[in-house]
Amino acid sequence: MPALRAHVVRFVILFPGRVGSTYLVSALDGHPDVEAKGERLDPLRAAGAPAQLAWTRRYLRGPIVNRHRAVGFKTKLRDVLDTDGFARLLDEFDARVVLLDRRNDVKHVVSRVTARRLRDTTGRWNRYGDEAAAAPVEIDPADFDARLRAVVAEKASIAEFVAGLDRPSLHVDYEDLLATPDATFGRVLDFLDVRRRPIRGATEKHTSDDLRDVLVNFEALRAGYDGTRYAAMFDEVITTAHQEPQPG
């Protein structure tokens, strides 16, 4: 049933990239009561902060009568040029925040590397259908360490931003989308106040969850983190559901 503007749930998904955002958004958008948009603020960076905020205001305000009961979009925080103005809009429209994250920082780094290779090869950041999974790759240890530090810093920045908001928020981890998609989707649908029903994302996982199959120099990279919290992340292999999400 159509919903009046005052009764529509607005939401934004904040994420650091390569954590399953494309999978989550495509799944939510397949729900009849939800409209979920992709990244709309990144293309507006060149137009400046006012253009980003104007689009956000128009979208979150929406029509007087909406055919969806929950509407939202995803964005990387680093693409938001005016975070204070963005936060004020989230308050103004009573928006809810989904913080999409990833517990395994090591796999986060590897996913960014293999995603870039996919983009260079196919022109797409995500894998669909029967396309080949990522081939093994060798990553320079110094480059890997720099990327790891960048991932940790970006995640901390997003978490700090969300913690500073006076908004309802839901933390969702990529690993849970992999291992228990139905239960995890259910949590998100509950958070958006829409009925639970089976939903599935449109993308496929691009990188094997066993890094020994992905990293040519697995042992050398892992040895560099012996005695740290990252060592176990190299070894982690998640038992996944039948359909696996691509970390968009």
Contacts in CASP RR format, 6 or more apart in sequence:
PFRMAT RR
TARGET T0000
AUTHOR 0000-0000-0000
METHOD contacts of the structure
MODEL  1
MPALRAHVVRFVILFPGRVGSTYLVSALDGHPDVEAKGERLDPLRAAGAP
AQLAWTRRYLRGPIVNRHRAVGFKTKLRDVLDTDGFARLLDEFDARVVLL
DRRNDVKHVVSRVTARRLRDTTGRWNRYGDEAAAAPVEIDPADFDARLRA
VVAEKASIAEFVAGLDRPSLHVDYEDLLATPDATFGRVLDFLDVRRRPIR
GATEKHTSDDLRDVLVNFEALRAGYDGTRYAAMFDEVITTAHQEPQPG
2 65 0 8 1.000
2 66 0 8 1.000
2 67 0 8 1.000
3 65 0 8 1.000
3 66 0 8 1.000
3 67 0 8 1.000
3 68 0 8 1.000
3 69 0 8 1.000
4 64 0 8 1.000
4 65 0 8 1.000
4 66 0 8 1.000
5 61 0 8 1.000
5 62 0 8 1.000
5 63 0 8 1.000
5 64 0 8 1.000
5 65 0 8 1.000
5 66 0 8 1.000
7 69 0 8 1.000
8 62 0 8 1.000
8 66 0 8 1.000
8 68 0 8 1.000
8 69 0 8 1.000
8 70 0 8 1.000
8 71 0 8 1.000
9 69 0 8 1.000
9 70 0 8 1.000
9 71 0 8 1.000
9 96 0 8 1.000
9 192 0 8 1.000
9 193 0 8 1.000
9 194 0 8 1.000
10 60 0 8 1.000
10 70 0 8 1.000
10 71 0 8 1.000
10 72 0 8 1.000
10 93 0 8 1.000
10 94 0 8 1.000
10 95 0 8 1.000
10 96 0 8 1.000
11 70 0 8 1.000
11 71 0 8 1.000
11 72 0 8 1.000
11 95 0 8 1.000
11 96 0 8 1.000
11 97 0 8 1.000
11 98 0 8 1.000
11 191 0 8 1.000
11 192 0 8 1.000
12 72 0 8 1.000
12 73 0 8 1.000
12 74 0 8 1.000
12 75 0 8 1.000
12 90 0 8 1.000
12 95 0 8 1.000
12 96 0 8 1.000
12 97 0 8 1.000
12 98 0 8 1.000
13 21 0 8 1.000
13 24 0 8 1.000
13 25 0 8 1.000
13 36 0 8 1.000
13 72 0 8 1.000
13 73 0 8 1.000
13 74 0 8 1.000
13 75 0 8 1.000
13 97 0 8 1.000
13 98 0 8 1.000
13 100 0 8 1.000
14 74 0 8 1.000
14 75 0 8 1.000
14 76 0 8 1.000
14 77 0 8 1.000
14 97 0 8 1.000
14 98 0 8 1.000
14 99 0 8 1.000
14 100 0 8 1.000
14 158 0 8 1.000
14 161 0 8 1.000
14 162 0 8 1.000
15 21 0 8 1.000
15 74 0 8 1.000
15 76 0 8 1.000
15 99 0 8 1.000
15 100 0 8 1.000
15 101 0 8 1.000
15 158 0 8 1.000
16 76 0 8 1.000
16 77 0 8 1.000
16 101 0 8 1.000
16 102 0 8 1.000
16 108 0 8 1.000
16 151 0 8 1.000
16 154 0 8 1.000
16 155 0 8 1.000
16 158 0 8 1.000
17 76 0 8 1.000
17 112 0 8 1.000
17 247 0 8 1.000
17 248 0 8 1.000
18 102 0 8 1.000
18 108 0 8 1.000
18 111 0 8 1.000
18 112 0 8 1.000
18 115 0 8 1.000
18 247 0 8 1.000
18 248 0 8 1.000
19 100 0 8 1.000
19 101 0 8 1.000
19 102 0 8 1.000
19 108 0 8 1.000
19 174 0 8 1.000
19 247 0 8 1.000
19 248 0 8 1.000
20 100 0 8 1.000
20 174 0 8 1.000
20 177 0 8 1.000
20 203 0 8 1.000
20 245 0 8 1.000
20 246 0 8 1.000
20 247 0 8 1.000
20 248 0 8 1.000
21 74 0 8 1.000
21 100 0 8 1.000
21 247 0 8 1.000
21 248 0 8 1.000
22 125 0 8 1.000
22 126 0 8 1.000
22 202 0 8 1.000
22 203 0 8 1.000
22 246 0 8 1.000
22 248 0 8 1.000
23 177 0 8 1.000
23 201 0 8 1.000
23 202 0 8 1.000
23 203 0 8 1.000
23 245 0 8 1.000
23 246 0 8 1.000
23 247 0 8 1.000
23 248 0 8 1.000
24 36 0 8 1.000
24 74 0 8 1.000
24 98 0 8 1.000
24 100 0 8 1.000
24 172 0 8 1.000
24 177 0 8 1.000
24 188 0 8 1.000
24 201 0 8 1.000
24 245 0 8 1.000
25 36 0 8 1.000
25 37 0 8 1.000
25 38 0 8 1.000
25 74 0 8 1.000
26 36 0 8 1.000
26 201 0 8 1.000
26 202 0 8 1.000
26 203 0 8 1.000
27 185 0 8 1.000
27 199 0 8 1.000
27 200 0 8 1.000
27 201 0 8 1.000
27 202 0 8 1.000
28 34 0 8 1.000
28 36 0 8 1.000
28 188 0 8 1.000
28 192 0 8 1.000
28 199 0 8 1.000
29 35 0 8 1.000
29 36 0 8 1.000
29 37 0 8 1.000
30 36 0 8 1.000
30 199 0 8 1.000
31 189 0 8 1.000
31 194 0 8 1.000
31 197 0 8 1.000
31 199 0 8 1.000
33 68 0 8 1.000
33 69 0 8 1.000
33 70 0 8 1.000
33 194 0 8 1.000
33 195 0 8 1.000
34 68 0 8 1.000
34 69 0 8 1.000
34 70 0 8 1.000
34 71 0 8 1.000
34 189 0 8 1.000
34 192 0 8 1.000
34 194 0 8 1.000
35 66 0 8 1.000
35 68 0 8 1.000
35 70 0 8 1.000
35 71 0 8 1.000
35 72 0 8 1.000
36 71 0 8 1.000
36 72 0 8 1.000
36 73 0 8 1.000
36 74 0 8 1.000
37 59 0 8 1.000
37 72 0 8 1.000
37 73 0 8 1.000
37 74 0 8 1.000
38 73 0 8 1.000
38 74 0 8 1.000
39 73 0 8 1.000
39 74 0 8 1.000
39 75 0 8 1.000
39 76 0 8 1.000
39 79 0 8 1.000
40 55 0 8 1.000
40 59 0 8 1.000
40 73 0 8 1.000
40 75 0 8 1.000
41 52 0 8 1.000
41 55 0 8 1.000
41 56 0 8 1.000
41 75 0 8 1.000
41 79 0 8 1.000
41 80 0 8 1.000
42 75 0 8 1.000
42 76 0 8 1.000
42 79 0 8 1.000
44 51 0 8 1.000
44 52 0 8 1.000
44 55 0 8 1.000
45 52 0 8 1.000
45 79 0 8 1.000
45 81 0 8 1.000
48 81 0 8 1.000
49 81 0 8 1.000
49 82 0 8 1.000
49 85 0 8 1.000
52 80 0 8 1.000
52 81 0 8 1.000
52 82 0 8 1.000
52 86 0 8 1.000
53 82 0 8 1.000
53 85 0 8 1.000
53 86 0 8 1.000
53 89 0 8 1.000
56 86 0 8 1.000
56 89 0 8 1.000
57 89 0 8 1.000
57 92 0 8 1.000
59 71 0 8 1.000
59 72 0 8 1.000
59 73 0 8 1.000
60 71 0 8 1.000
60 72 0 8 1.000
60 89 0 8 1.000
60 92 0 8 1.000
60 93 0 8 1.000
60 95 0 8 1.000
61 93 0 8 1.000
62 71 0 8 1.000
69 192 0 8 1.000
69 193 0 8 1.000
69 194 0 8 1.000
70 192 0 8 1.000
70 193 0 8 1.000
70 194 0 8 1.000
72 95 0 8 1.000
74 100 0 8 1.000
77 83 0 8 1.000
77 154 0 8 1.000
77 157 0 8 1.000
77 158 0 8 1.000
77 161 0 8 1.000
78 154 0 8 1.000
78 157 0 8 1.000
80 86 0 8 1.000
83 161 0 8 1.000
87 161 0 8 1.000
87 164 0 8 1.000
87 165 0 8 1.000
89 95 0 8 1.000
90 97 0 8 1.000
90 165 0 8 1.000
90 167 0 8 1.000
91 165 0 8 1.000
91 166 0 8 1.000
91 167 0 8 1.000
95 167 0 8 1.000
96 167 0 8 1.000
96 168 0 8 1.000
96 169 0 8 1.000
96 170 0 8 1.000
96 191 0 8 1.000
96 192 0 8 1.000
97 162 0 8 1.000
97 165 0 8 1.000
97 167 0 8 1.000
97 168 0 8 1.000
97 169 0 8 1.000
97 170 0 8 1.000
98 169 0 8 1.000
98 170 0 8 1.000
98 172 0 8 1.000
98 188 0 8 1.000
98 191 0 8 1.000
99 158 0 8 1.000
99 159 0 8 1.000
99 162 0 8 1.000
99 169 0 8 1.000
99 170 0 8 1.000
99 171 0 8 1.000
99 172 0 8 1.000
100 172 0 8 1.000
100 173 0 8 1.000
100 174 0 8 1.000
101 155 0 8 1.000
101 158 0 8 1.000
101 159 0 8 1.000
101 171 0 8 1.000
101 172 0 8 1.000
101 173 0 8 1.000
101 174 0 8 1.000
102 108 0 8 1.000
102 155 0 8 1.000
102 173 0 8 1.000
102 174 0 8 1.000
102 175 0 8 1.000
102 247 0 8 1.000
103 173 0 8 1.000
103 174 0 8 1.000
103 175 0 8 1.000
104 175 0 8 1.000
104 233 0 8 1.000
104 236 0 8 1.000
105 148 0 8 1.000
105 151 0 8 1.000
105 152 0 8 1.000
105 155 0 8 1.000
105 230 0 8 1.000
105 233 0 8 1.000
106 148 0 8 1.000
106 211 0 8 1.000
106 225 0 8 1.000
106 230 0 8 1.000
106 233 0 8 1.000
106 234 0 8 1.000
107 207 0 8 1.000
107 209 0 8 1.000
107 211 0 8 1.000
107 233 0 8 1.000
107 236 0 8 1.000
108 151 0 8 1.000
108 247 0 8 1.000
109 139 0 8 1.000
109 144 0 8 1.000
109 147 0 8 1.000
109 148 0 8 1.000
109 151 0 8 1.000
110 137 0 8 1.000
110 139 0 8 1.000
110 207 0 8 1.000
110 211 0 8 1.000
110 214 0 8 1.000
110 215 0 8 1.000
111 206 0 8 1.000
111 207 0 8 1.000
111 247 0 8 1.000
112 147 0 8 1.000
112 151 0 8 1.000
113 137 0 8 1.000
113 139 0 8 1.000
113 147 0 8 1.000
114 134 0 8 1.000
114 137 0 8 1.000
114 206 0 8 1.000
114 207 0 8 1.000
114 214 0 8 1.000
115 125 0 8 1.000
115 126 0 8 1.000
115 206 0 8 1.000
115 247 0 8 1.000
115 248 0 8 1.000
117 134 0 8 1.000
117 135 0 8 1.000
117 137 0 8 1.000
118 124 0 8 1.000
118 125 0 8 1.000
118 126 0 8 1.000
118 127 0 8 1.000
118 134 0 8 1.000
118 206 0 8 1.000
119 125 0 8 1.000
122 131 0 8 1.000
125 248 0 8 1.000
126 203 0 8 1.000
126 204 0 8 1.000
126 206 0 8 1.000
126 246 0 8 1.000
126 248 0 8 1.000
127 133 0 8 1.000
127 203 0 8 1.000
127 204 0 8 1.000
127 205 0 8 1.000
127 206 0 8 1.000
127 246 0 8 1.000
128 202 0 8 1.000
128 203 0 8 1.000
128 204 0 8 1.000
129 204 0 8 1.000
131 204 0 8 1.000
133 205 0 8 1.000
133 206 0 8 1.000
133 207 0 8 1.000
133 208 0 8 1.000
134 206 0 8 1.000
134 207 0 8 1.000
134 208 0 8 1.000
134 214 0 8 1.000
136 213 0 8 1.000
136 214 0 8 1.000
136 215 0 8 1.000
136 216 0 8 1.000
137 214 0 8 1.000
137 215 0 8 1.000
137 216 0 8 1.000
138 215 0 8 1.000
138 216 0 8 1.000
138 217 0 8 1.000
139 215 0 8 1.000
139 217 0 8 1.000
139 221 0 8 1.000
141 217 0 8 1.000
141 220 0 8 1.000
141 221 0 8 1.000
141 224 0 8 1.000
144 221 0 8 1.000
148 230 0 8 1.000
162 169 0 8 1.000
168 191 0 8 1.000
170 187 0 8 1.000
170 188 0 8 1.000
170 191 0 8 1.000
172 184 0 8 1.000
172 187 0 8 1.000
172 188 0 8 1.000
174 245 0 8 1.000
174 247 0 8 1.000
175 238 0 8 1.000
176 183 0 8 1.000
176 184 0 8 1.000
177 184 0 8 1.000
177 245 0 8 1.000
178 205 0 8 1.000
178 209 0 8 1.000
178 238 0 8 1.000
178 240 0 8 1.000
178 241 0 8 1.000
178 244 0 8 1.000
178 245 0 8 1.000
179 238 0 8 1.000
179 239 0 8 1.000
179 240 0 8 1.000
179 241 0 8 1.000
180 241 0 8 1.000
181 200 0 8 1.000
181 241 0 8 1.000
181 243 0 8 1.000
181 245 0 8 1.000
182 198 0 8 1.000
182 241 0 8 1.000
185 199 0 8 1.000
186 196 0 8 1.000
189 195 0 8 1.000
189 196 0 8 1.000
189 197 0 8 1.000
189 199 0 8 1.000
190 196 0 8 1.000
200 243 0 8 1.000
201 243 0 8 1.000
201 245 0 8 1.000
203 245 0 8 1.000
203 246 0 8 1.000
203 248 0 8 1.000
204 243 0 8 1.000
204 244 0 8 1.000
204 246 0 8 1.000
205 240 0 8 1.000
205 244 0 8 1.000
205 245 0 8 1.000
205 246 0 8 1.000
205 247 0 8 1.000
206 246 0 8 1.000
206 247 0 8 1.000
207 214 0 8 1.000
207 247 0 8 1.000
208 214 0 8 1.000
209 236 0 8 1.000
209 237 0 8 1.000
209 238 0 8 1.000
209 240 0 8 1.000
210 237 0 8 1.000
211 218 0 8 1.000
211 234 0 8 1.000
212 218 0 8 1.000
215 221 0 8 1.000
218 234 0 8 1.000
221 234 0 8 1.000
222 231 0 8 1.000
222 234 0 8 1.000
222 235 0 8 1.000
225 231 0 8 1.000
225 234 0 8 1.000
END
